[in-house]
């Protein structure tokens, strides 16, 4: 960014402060005349509004001398009676301006620059009709510019820069016909620039309105200022065309705004428009500006190609065209600019290769081509540019290896080449070690292979940032890396590193962020990590680390985020961890940690998220958890906690998600959980809870999946629980006795029913029900005749949908329950197999995001599934039916996250891996709360090996969603489901079906999106979602479509796992919620 220089205004700088004079000074002052007395009283009033912390004027503003001799005060030379100048620049006055200054009727200069003034500008200053200079810049003034300023008809210099002045520019300022100099930059001014503001200011030579929030168009009157030499309007929100007359101003030397159309500016040296919203092509008329040295148009919406006529401007030293919508090739003729120091063409849509002719630009210091679609090999000429300091090529499609000579000139400061397709080993690091001032190195998200060479330890001791994440690096994390003692951020995550963490890392005491997750690191966590006193983020999840968590980690007093999850850690959690006062997030899930949670947990007063699920923790839940008022997420599931849910949980007023499932908690459900207003997710399933299910709050819409596995609960009849008895006792003995009795009665009753059914079947060929499904204790048997009645004899008016193997009807059972009834086509052998597959899967799988079978009705002639009724239909109708309500981005993220959680459970939730084999929007159903349930397991398959197994599938899935290997070879794996999920994700955010007529021939929906990735994603986004996009939009579009493209890769090994999908999607949702929340006005 280039800033408009501020010329020094010719006003004498005098250091002074103000002294509190006694009242007698008025009477004893020299001279006579009423005007002189008025001036004295004004100065005294001015003084009383200020604190004068250094008391500089205490020795000068006294009654022993005339006020005309006071420092900072000048009087008329003619009679020495009237104040004509008050100049106190750079003196810490600290206070507000007195309105009485408006009574200094002879004042021509008021200079209070950088004096610590606060408050607003008094409107009374508008009475100073002789005022020629007003300098109030570099203060803390606020409020609006008074409209009375328009009365200062003698004013020539008006400087209000670098304050907090807000509101609009008053139209009354158009009366200031003698203005030469205006500087309002770095304020909070808003609204449009008054149209006629500059129609009567022919002497104006300097106008700077940079860094405000001005909007609308540029007034045409600016182009009619014959004396204007410097114009600054950058960093506003101006739009529309730039007046053509501006480009014919022969005196203009500095132009800091957008350009348009043709013009002639022979003296122009610098032109900049930074951070505005200008559109259109870069005007070819600039090619006539032979003295142009700096062209900065960054962060706008300029279109077209990079102009080749730039090569005809021999004095150009700086070109900044980043963050626009430029496309096409990088012009090789730019190499003619042998004086060029900086070239920034980043964040565009440029294609093709990097011209090798750029090797001729021997003065080049900055080469920034980041975030385009550039192809071809890594530019070898970069090794020969002796002045090159910044090489920024990340986010492109570059291939090949990095030259072994990169950095041989020794001047590189920043090398950022991440996010390409570079390959080969890292031996080029040896040459980079010659760059002794290198502070940033990013080689992440490439295809580098091999080990990390020991020469890594020879890199610059000034290196602060080192990214090598998401490559294919193997071998050890060398101890030599500890030589990089200035590192603040190291990221070697998601490689295949296999070693221990070197203990020598202790000397890297400036580290703030350490990401080593997603490798194969083994051994114990070094206790020496506790010596990294500046560490804020320590993320080691998804490795093979074992042993105890070092208690020395409790010494990391600045730690904000600790993630040791998905390892093999054992022993208890050190109490010292719970003394980390700054800790905001603690993830220890999926380890083998044991012991209990100590009361010291309550000292984590900044914590927002705790996840210690899937360990071997036991004992009571500590009541001190209730002290964590900032906690939003608490997951203690899949442990061995027992006893009560503490009453103190009622104090967790910020809690949004609570998961206590799969423990041994034995108590009633505290009613205070219903009063937690922010709580939106609660899972208490599979414990030993009993008694009344609370009403209201989270329980008003709670699902059975959140409470199942607690057979002694009562109430909530809509979920199928028994009603509570009025004489219900809560003692354990009565509780146990009661359910023994119920169990015996149920067993005997079930036996009698079975016997009766068998006898009836012998005597009479009638249809009966098989009631071996989930939660049958809560559902009575359903006969074929009741199904006929419930569907009104399978009336078309009750038909919800039809598929390959049968039809689905809506029905109401005799007890009032509304259900969905899936009736199989018995003429198809495959339909019978699909019935068996669906029964098997859903009998075994229990998850809140899977559809649940309530009952079945089955004999040789008829088969039907009694399913939960989903009143909001399926996802496909919401995506492609105009009559449905619009699903915003957040709701679509919620639905996709629900689906990913369901699929993660099917793939990893139990010993048998379940393949859905037909995942698509029409098989994603939505309940009354718009919670997604994955349905239709008619062609599902089970894997009895591990998740890497493959199974043959003789019933194909749906065209468009089916993985290539599934369709061609009939081989299905968990990666086949991931492919279907990726295609569905693309459909959800583009609004296009994979079978859309747009996708013909070789073009698929994935190819279409891939062609737009990452810089033209706005063109493929569902237009109904554009209003929901955050700012900047790429922060959402790139990660969500990147996830979809990774999932839908043609090669199964390149696809993510559903575990990875869940983690990524949660982060995307979190970032989206944060970005949209920050955009809302406070």
N, C-alpha and C positions, 0 to 999 in steps of 0.2 A: 504494500500500500504506500502511495506517495502522498505527502501532505503539502498543502499550499503554504509556502513560506510567508511569514508575517513580517513585513518591513518595519523597522523601528520608527515610531512616530516621534518627531523632534520635540520632545518635552523634557525639561531638565528633571533628573531624578534626585530627590532630596529625602534623606532619611530623617524622620521625626516622629514623636508621639505627642500625646496631649496631656496637659496638666490641669488639674481641677483648681481653678482660680477662686479666691473668695469673692463674695458679692460686692465688696467695696471696690473691686477692680473696675467695675463699670463707672463708678463715680469719679475715680481718681485717674482715669485714662487720659492721655494727652489729647489735645486738639479739641475741636468743638464741632457742632453741627449734628442735627438729628440723624442724618444718614450714617455718619460714623458710629453713633451709638447703636444704631440698628445692626450694623455689621459686627460690632463687638458682641452684642447679645446673641447673634446667630452663631458666632464661633463658640461662645460659651455653651450654647444649647447643643451644638455639634459635639463638643467635648463630653458633655454629661451622658450622651447616648453610647459612649465607647468606654472600654475598660482600660485601655493603655497598659497592657500587662508588664511591659518593660519600663514604663515610666520615663521614657526618653524625653518627653516634653516637660516633665516636672521641673527641669532646670532652665527652661526657656520661656514657656508661656506663663509669665509672671506679671504682676502689676508694676514691676520696676521698669518695664520697657513697653513701648508702643506695640500694639498688636501687629502693626505693619512690619515690625522687626522680628516677629515670631517665625520660627522655622516652619517652612511650608506655606507661609502666607506672603503674598505680594500685593502691594497697593499701587494705585495709579501714580505714574511719574509726575503728573501735572500738579496735583495738590496733596499727594500722599495721604489722602483721607479715605478712599474707598477701596475695598478688597476686589482685586481683579483676577487673582489666581490662588487656588488652594490645591497644593500638590504634595501628596504624602505616599508616593509609591513604595511598595515593599516594606511598609512599617506595620507591625502587628497591632492594629487598632482594635479589632474584635468587638463588633457591635452592629447596631443598625443605623441607617442614615436618618438624620432628623429632617422632618418636613420643612423646618425653618430655613434650610439652605436655599429654598426658593425666594428668600428675601434678600439675598446678596445680588442686588439688581445690577451691579457693575461687573459681575463675575464673567470672565471669558474663558477660563481654563479650570476644569475640575478633574484632577487625576488622582484617583484612589485605588490604583491597580495593586492587586495582591496584598490587601490589608486585612483580610479576614472578615469582611463585611457579610452580614446575613440579613434575612428579612427581605422585604420587597423594595423596589425603587419608588420613592415618594412621587406621586403625581405633581406635587408642588414644584418639582424641578422644571416643569414646563413653563414657569414664569421667568426663567433666566434667558431673556430675549437677546442678551449680548453674548451668550455662551457660544464659543467656537470649538472647544475641545471637551469631550466627555469620555473619560476612560475609567470604566468600572470592571474591567476584565480580571480574570483569575481570582474570583471571590466565591462566596457561597450564596449569592443572591438568588431569590426564587420569586414566584409570582409572575405576573404578566408585564409586558412592556407598556407603560402608561400611554394612553392615546394622547395625553397632553404633550408628549414629546414632539408632536407635530407643530407646536408653537415655537420651537427653537429655530427660527428662520435664519439665524446667523451661523448655525452649527456646520462645521466642516469635517470634523472627525468624531465618529460615534463607535466606541469599542465596548461591547458587552460580552466578549467571548469568554468561554470556559466558566460558566456559572450553571445554575439550574433553572434558568428562566424558562417559563412554559407559556402555553397559549399561542395565539396567532400573532403574526406581525400586523400591527395596527395600520389600517388604510391611511390614517392621518399623517403618516410619515412621508407621504407624497408631497407634502408642502415644504420639505427641507431642500430647497433649490440650490443651496451652496455646498452640499455634501461632496467631499472628496474621497472619503474613506469610511467604509462600513465593515465591521467584523462582528458577526453574531455566531461564529462557529462554536461547536461543542456545548450546545444548550439542549433544551427539551422542546423547542418550538415545533408547532404542529400546524395543520391546516395548509391552505394554499398560499402562495406568494401573491399579494394583491396585484391585480392586473395593471393598474396605473401607477404602481409604486415608483417606477423609474422613468416616467415620462417627462419629468421636469428637473432632472438632475444631470445637466450636461457636463459638469466638472468631475463626475465620479470616475476615479481611476482604480479603485480597489474595492471589490465586493466579495465577501466570504461568508457563505451560509452553510459551510460544511458541517457534517455530523450533527444533524438535527433529525426531526421526523416530518419534514415538510413533504407535502404530497401535491398532486395535481400537475399541471403543466408549467413550463418555464415562460414567464411573461415575455411578450414580443418586445416590450420596451427595453429590455436588457440589450437587445441587438442594436439599439439606436444610441448607445452611449459612446460618443466619439473618442473620449479620452481613456476608456477602460483598458487597463493593462493586465489585470489579474482578476479572474473569475473562478470562484470555487463553490460548487453545489454538490459535491460528492457525499456519499454516505447519508442519503435521504431516501425518500420513497417517491421521487419524482417519476413521472411517466409521460407518454405521449411524445410527439415530435419536438425536436429542438429547433427553435426559430432559425430559419436560414440566414437571417441578417447577422446572427452572431458570427457566422463564418466569413464575413466580409469586413471585420473590424481590423483595420490596419495597425492599430496600436497594441493589440492584444498579444501578450507574451506568454502568459500562463493561463491555461484553460483546464479547469478541473471539473469537467462534466461530460456528458455524453455528446456524441457527434452524430450528424445526420446530413445527408445531401452533400452537394459540392460546395466548396468554399475556397477562399484564398487568404491564408494567414502567414505572410512571409516571415514574421518575426517569432512565430510560435516555437517554443522550445520544449514545453512540457504540456501534455494533455492527459488528464486522468478522469475517469468516472469509475469510482470504486463503490461497490455495494449499493447499486440502484436497481431499477427495473426496466432499463431501456432495451428496446428490441430493434429489429431490422439488421441490415448488413453494415459492416464497418465501411464508411464512405470512402470511395476511391479518391475524393478530393484531397485527402490527407497526403497523397503522393506528391503534392506541390509544396509541402512544408519542408523545405530542404534543410531547415535548421532544427528540425524536431530531434530531440534527444531521448525523451521518455514518452512512451505510449502505454498507458495503464487503463484498461477497460475491464478489469476483473470483476467477477461476481455480478453479472448482468444476464441478459437473455439475447445477446447478439447472435445472429445466425449466419449461415453461409460458410464459405471456406476461409482459410487463413490467407489474407491477401498476399499475392506475389509481389505487388508493387512496394511492399515494405523494403524489399531489397534495393530500392532506388533511393532510399533515404540514408545517405552515407554517414550522418552523424548519430544515428540511432545507437544508443548504448543499452537501453532497457525496454523490453517488450513484455508486457503483462496482459495476456488475453485469457487467463484461466477462468474456469467456472462460467462458461458460456455454452452456447449450443452450436459451436463450430464443428464442421464435419469435413470429410475429404482427407486428402493427403497432407503430410507435413511438407511444405515447399522446400525443395533442395536449394533453391536460389537464395534462401536466407543465409546460406554460407558466405554470400558476398559481403555480408555485414561484418567485416573483420574487426570492427571496434565493439561489437556486441558483448556486453558483460552479463546480461540476464535475459533468458528466454523462458517464459512460462506459458505453456499451452495445455496446462493440466485440466482435468475434469471437463472434457468435451467428448466428441464422438469421432475423433480422428482415427483413420484407418491406415493400412499400409505399413511400410517399414520406416525405421529411423534413418534418414539420409546419411550415408557415409561421408558425404561432403562436409558435414558438420565438423569433421576433424580439422577443417581449415580455420575454424574460429578460435584462434589462439588466445584471445582475451576472455573467452567465455568462463564465467565464474559460477553461474547458476543455469542448470539445464533441468527443467521440470516438465515432464511429459506424462505425469501420473494420471491414472484413471481415464484412459482412453481405450481404444481397441487396436492398438498397434501390434503388428505381427513381425515375424522375422527374427533374426538372431539378435543376441545382446550386442549393443554397439561397441565394437572393439576399439574404436577411435577414442573412447573415453579414457583409455589408459595413456593417451598421448597429449591430452589437453593440460598443459602445465599449470594453468590458472584455475582449473575446475575445482570447486569446493563443494558444490551441492549437486548430486546426481540422484534425481528423483524419477524413477521409472515404474513405480508400483502400479498394480491394478491394470495390467495390459495382458497381451497374449504372446509375450516374447518367449522364444524357445532357445535351446542350445545351452552351452556352458558359459560360465563367466570366465573371461580371459585371466590367465595366470599372472598377467602383468598389471591388473587393475590396482591402482593406488601407487604405482611405481614413481609417480611424480611427487608424492608425499604431501599433497595439499588438500586432499579430500577431508571434509568435515562431516558430511552427512551422505550416506549411501542407503537409499531406500529402493529396493527392487522386489519387494514382496508381492505376492498375488499375481505371479506369472506362471509359466510352464518351464522354468529353467531347470536344468538337470546337471548331472555330474557330481563330482565330489566337492569338498570345501577347501581344497588345497590353495585356492586363491587368497585365503585368509593370510597366508604367509606374506604375500605382496602388500596386502592392506596394512600389515603391521608397520609399514614405512610411514603411514599417515599418523604422525604422533599427536595431531590435534583432533582426530576422528572422535566425534561424540555420539553419533547415531548410526546404527547398522541394522537394517531390516532385510532379511533374506527369507522371511516366513512365507508360508502358503505357496511353496514351489514343489519341485520333484527332486530335490537334492537327495543323494544317497551316500552311503558310506558312513564312516565314523567322523566324530569331531576331532580334528587334528590337534595335537598338543600345541601347535603354533598359535592356537586361539589365545593362549596366555601371553603372547607377544603383542597383541593388539594394543592400541593407545591406552595409556593409563587415564586418559580423559573420557573414555567411552562411558556414556551414561545409560544408553538404551541399546539393547541387543535382543532382536527377535529372530528366532530360527524355528518357530512353531510350524506345525502341520506340514512337515516334510516326511522323508522316509529314512531319517537318520538312525543308525544302529550303533551298537557298542556302548562304551561307557561315557558318562559325564566326567570329563577329565578334571583332575584336581588343579590343573594349570589354569582353569577358568577363574580361580580365586585370585589370580594376579590382577584381574580387572577390578581394582579396588574402588573405582569411582562409579561403578554401575548402580543405577537406581531402579532399573527395570530389566529383568531377564525373563524371557519367555522361550522355553524349549518344549512346550507342551505338544501333545499329539504327534509324537514320533514313535520310534521303537527302541528307545534307549534302554539298555539293560545293564544296570550296575547299581552300586550303592551310591548314596548322595555323599560326595566327598566332605570330610570333616573340616577341610581347610577353608570351606565356604565361610567360616566364622570371620575371616578378615574382611569380607565384603560388607563392612558395617554401614555403608551408605544405601544399601538395598531398601527400596520401598515396596516393590512388587516382585514376587517370585512365583512364576507359573511353570511347574514341572509336571502337570497332570497329564493323564492319557499316555503314559509310557509303560515300561516294564521294570521300573526301578524296584529293587528289593532290599532286604536288610532292614535295619532299624532306622528310625528318624534320628539324625545326629542331635545330641543334646546341645552341640555347639550352635545350633540355630538360635538358641536363646540369647546369643550375644549380639544378634542383629537388631540393635535397639531402635532403628528407624523403620523396621518392617511394618507395613500396613496390611498387606495381602499375602497370605501364604496358602497356596492352592496346590495340593499334592494328590488330589483324588484320582481314582482309577489307575492305581499302580499295584504292586505286589509287596508293599511295605508291611513289615510285621513287627512284633514286639510291642512294648508299651509306648504310650505317648509320653515324651520326655516332660517332666515337670518344669524343666528350664524354659519351656515355651511360655510359662507364666511371667517371664521377665520382659516379654515383648509388649511394653506398656502402650505402644502406639497402634497395636494390631486392631484392624477393623474387621477383617474377614479371615476366618480359619476354616479351610476345607480339607479334611483328611479322609473323606468318605471313600467307599468302594476299595478298601485295602484289606489287609488281614491283621489289623491291629488288635491287640488283646490287653488284658489287665483292666484295671479301672481307670476312669477319667481323672487325671490329676486335679486336685482341688485348686492348684495354682491357676488353672485355665479360667476358673470362675472369678478370679480377681483381676481380670483384664477389663478395666473400667471402660475402655473405648470400644470393646468388641461389639460389632453390630450384627454379625452373622456367624453362626457356628454350625458346620455340617460335619457330622461324624457317622452318618448312616452306612449300613452294609459293612460292618466290621464284626469283630468278635469281642467287643468290649463287655466287661462284666461289672459287678458291683452295683452300688446304688447311686442315685443322684444326691449330692450333698445339699444341705441348706444354703451353702455359699453360692449356689446358683442364683439366688436372689440379689446378688451384688452386681449382676450384669445390667446396669441401669440404662445402657444405651442399646441393648440388644433388640433386634427386630425379627430375627428368625433363628430358630433352633430346630435341627433335625438330627435326632440320634436314633432313628428307626432302624429296625433289622439288626439289632445287636442282642446281647444276653443280659441286659440290665434288669435288675430286680428291686424288690423292696417297695416301699410306699412312695407315692408322688410327693415331693417336698412342698409344703405349704408356702415356702418362700417364692415359688414360681409366681404367686400372685402379686409380688412386688415389681414385676417386670411390666410396667405400664406402657412401654413402647413396643412390646412384643406383638407382631402381626401374624406370625406363622409358628406353630408348635406341633412337631410331629414326633410322637413317642411310640409309634406303632411297632408291632412285631418284636416285643420284648416280653419280660415276665413281671411287669409291675402288678402289684396287688393292692388290696385294701380300698380306701375311698378315693373319690375325686375331691380334692380339697375345696372347701368353701371359698378359699382365697382366689380361686379361679374367677370368681365374680368380679374381681378388681382388674381383670385383663381387658380393659375397655377398648384397646386398639386391636384386639385379636380378630383376625379375619378367617384363619384356617386352624382347626384343631383336629388332630388325628390321634386317637388313643386305641385304635383297633388292635385286635390280636394280642391282648394282654390277659391278665387274670384279675381285673378290677371287679370288686364285688361290693356294690352299694347301689342305692337308688341314684337316678340322674338328678343332679342338683338343679333346682328351678332357676338359679341365677344364670345358668347358661342361656336361658331364653331371653334374658335382659341384655345380652351383649349385642348391641345394635349393629356393629360392624361385622359380626360373625356371619360368613356366607358359606363356609364349608365345615361340616362336622361329621366325623366318623367315629362311632363308638362300637362298631360291630365286633362280634366274637370276643366278648368278655363274660362276666358273670353278673351283669346288671339286672336289677329287679325293680318291681314297683311301677308306679304311674309314670308314663311318658309325659314330660311337661308340655304345656300348650303355649302357642304364641312364639314370636321371634323366629329363630332358626328352625324350630320344630313345626312351624306352620306349613312348611313345604318340604320337610325332611323326607327322604326316601327310605324304603325298606333296607336297601343295601347299607345304609348308615347305622342301622340298628339290629340287623340280623345276627344270629348267633348268640342272642341274649334271651333265652326261652322264657325267662321269668318276668319279662316286661309285660305291662298291660296298658290298655287304653289305645288310642290312635287306631280305631277300628278300620279306617280307610286303608291301613297297611296290613290288615289281617290279624292284628293282635287281639287277644281275648280282652273283654271288658274287665275293669278292675272291680273287685268285690268290696263292698262297704266295710266288711269286718276284716279286711286284709291285714295280716300281721307281718312285720318285717324281720322278725327274729329268724336266725338261720335255721333253727331246728324246725319251726313251723313251715318255713319256706321249703326246706328239703322234703319234709313229710308230705306237704301238699302235692308237690310235683312227682313224688313217688306214687302217690295214689292216682294222680292224673295219668301217669305213665302206665300203671297197671291197667286202669280202666280202658285207656286207649289201645293197649296191646290186646286185651281180651276182646274189645269191640272190633278191632281190625280183624282178629281171627274169625270172629263170628261172621263178619261181612264177607270175608274171603270164602268161608265154607258155604255161605248162602249163595254166593256168586257162582261157585263151581257147580253146586246142585242145580241152580237155575239154568246154567249153560248146558248141563246134560239133558235137561228136560225140554229145553226150548232154545232154538237158535235165534237168540236176540243179541243185540249189540251192547257191549259193556265197556266200562272205562278202565284203563290202566292208570293207576294213581301213584306212580313211583317217582314223581318229579319233585323239583325243589319246593320246599315249604308246603308240602301237602297237608301237614297238620293244621294249617290255617285255611284250607280250602276243602269243601265237601266234594264228593264225587259228582261228575257231570255225565249224564247219559246221552246217547245219540239223539233221543227224542227231545231232550232239552236244547241240544244244539240246533235241531230243526226249528224248534219254537223260537229260540233266541235270535236266529237269523231270518225269521219269517219265511221259513222254508227256502232258505238260500236265495232270498229276493235280491234282484239286481240293485234295488235301492240301497241295500246294505253292503254292496260290493265295494271294498276299499282298493282292490288292485288284483291283477292277475299276472302270473309268471309262468315259467316253463313247466313247473311241476304241479301247479294248482292255483287256487284262488284264495284270497283273504277277504273275510267278511267282518263287518262290525256286528256285535251281538250283545244283548243284555240278558244276563242270567236271571233266574227267578229271584235271587236275593238282591237284585238291583245292580250288581257289579257289571260294568261295561267292559267288554273284552274284545280282543281281535282273535278270530278263529281262522286258522290256516287249514284249508281242506285240500288234501292231496289228490292228484289225478291217478287213480289206481290202475289206469290202463297203461301207465308208463312204469317200466321196471326201475328206471332211474329215480322216479318220484319216491318209490318205496325206499331205495337206498338213501335218498336225501332225508327222508323222515328219520331213518335210523341214525344218520350222521348228526342231524340237528339235535335229536334227543340225547345222544351220547355227549356231545359237546356241552350243551346247556345244562345237563344234569351235573357235569363235572365243574364247569366254569361259573363262578359267581363274582360278579363285578358290577359296580354301579353304572357302568357305561355299556353293559351288555343287556340285550333284551332278555326277559325272563319268561320261561314257560311255566304257566300256572298248573296246567293239567294236559293230559293227552286222552284221546278217545281212539281206540285201536282194536280192530279185529281183521279177519281175512278180507272183508269187503269194504272197509271204511277206515280211514286214518285221518285224524285231525289234531292240530296243536292248539291249545288254548293259551294265548299269549297276552301279555300286558297290552292294553290299548294306548296308543300314542296319539293324543288328540291333535297334535300339530303336524301330523303327517311326516313326510320325509324331506331330507335336505334338497333333493333334486327339484321339488316343486317350488321351494323358496328361491332357488337360483334361476329358474327358467320359466316361472309363471308370474305374469305381471300383476295378477290380482292379489298375490301374497304380499304381506308387509315386507318392507325393505330390511334386509339384514346388514347392519353396519359392520365395520372392520372388527370391532371388539367382539361382537357376537359371533362372527365367523371364526375368529381366533379361539373363542371359548369352545365352539363346536368341534373344531379341528383338534384342539387339545383333548377334549373328551374322547374323540376317536383314537387318538394316539395312545392315550392311557389304556383304553380297552385293548388295543392291539399289543401294547407292551405286556399287558397281563396275559394275553393268549400265548405270546411267544416265550415269556419267562416266568409266568406266575405259578407254575406247578410242574410236576415231573414230566408230563406229556406236553410237548409243544403242539399248539393248535394252529393250523394254517386256515385262514378264512377262505382264500382262493377266489373271492368274488367281491372285493371291497369296492364300493362305488356310492355316489350320493343317494341313490334310491334305496340303498340298504342301510342308510343312516337315518334312524327315526328320532323324532323329537317329542319329548313328553310335555306335560302342561307347563313346566318351567323352562322349556327350550333346552333341557339337558339332552345331549345326544346319546343314543343307544345303538350300538352296532347290532344288526339283525341279519337274518337269512344265512344260516350255516349249512345250507342244503348240500353244498359240495365241499364242505370243510374236510380237512385231512389231519390226521394225528401223526406226529413224529415220535418214535420211541427211543431215538438216539438223542444226540445233543442238538443245539439250535443250528448247527452247521450241516445237518443231514438234509438229504433231498428225497422226495417221494414222487412216485409216478402218479399222475392224475389223468383219469380217462374222461372226466367231465370238464370241458373247458369253461373258463370264466367269460367275462363280457368283453367284446371287441372294444378296443380303445383303452381299457383299464388293465388288460391282461399283459403280464410281463413277457418280453420276447422269448425267453427260454421256456416259459410255460406254454405259449402258443405254438412254438416250433417243435419242441422236443417232448412236451408233456411232462416236464420236470418242474416240480414246485418246491420252494423253500421259503423260509421267513423273508428272504429278500424279494420274493415274488409279491408278497403282501406289501412290502415297503414301496415297490414300484407302483402298485395300484394306489397307495396312499399319496405318493408324489403326484400322480396324474390328477387325483381328486383335489389336491391342494392347488394345482394349477387352475383347475376348473373353478374352484371357489373364488379365486382372486382375479381371474380374467373374465368370468361369466360366460366362458365358451366351453361347450362340450367337446371331448376329444374326437367325437364323430361329426363335428360341425362341417358344413359344406366348404368352409374355408380351408380345411385341411384335406387336400387331395394330393394324389401322387406321392412324392417323397416327403412332403411337408406335414409334420405332425404338430400337435399343440406344443410339445416340448421343443421342437426345432424353432417354432415361431417365437416362443418366449426366449429361447437361447440367443436368437439373433438380436433381440432387443436388450439383452443383458450385458452390462449393468446400467447403461446410461440412457436407454430409451424405454425403460420399463413403464413409464407413465403412458406410453402408447398402447400397451397391452393390458393395462389395469382395467378392471370392470368400472365403467364410467359412473356407475351408481355409487362407487366408493370414493370418488375423487374428493367429495366434500369432507370426508373423514380423515384425509391424509394429514399427518403431522408435518411440522416444519423443522428441519429440512426433510423433504419427502424421501430422499434416498436412504435415510437412516431406517426406514421401514421397508421400502420396496426391495432394496438389495438383499437384506437377510432373508426375507420371506420367500422371494423367488429363488434365491440361492439354495435354500433348504429344499424347495420343490425340485429343482434341477438335480441336486445330489441324489434325492430319493428315486428319481425316475431315470437314472443313468441306465444305458443299455447293458452295461456290464454289472452283474450282480455284486461282485467284490467291491465295486466303487460306490455302492449304495450305503447309506447309513443303516444303523440298526434302529429299531423303534425306541430303544432306550435313549439313543442319541437324539432322536426326533423329539422326544418328550422334553429333554433338557433344553434343546435349542428353542423349541416353541415357547416354553415357559419364559425364557429370556427375551424372546421377541415380544411376547405379550407384555412383560414387565416394562421393557423399554418403551413400548407404544403407550402404555398407560401413563408412564412418567412424562413422556414428551407432550401428550395431549393435556395432561394436568397442568404442566408448566405454561402452556399457551393460554390457559384461561386467566382472565383478569382477576386480580386479588380483591 
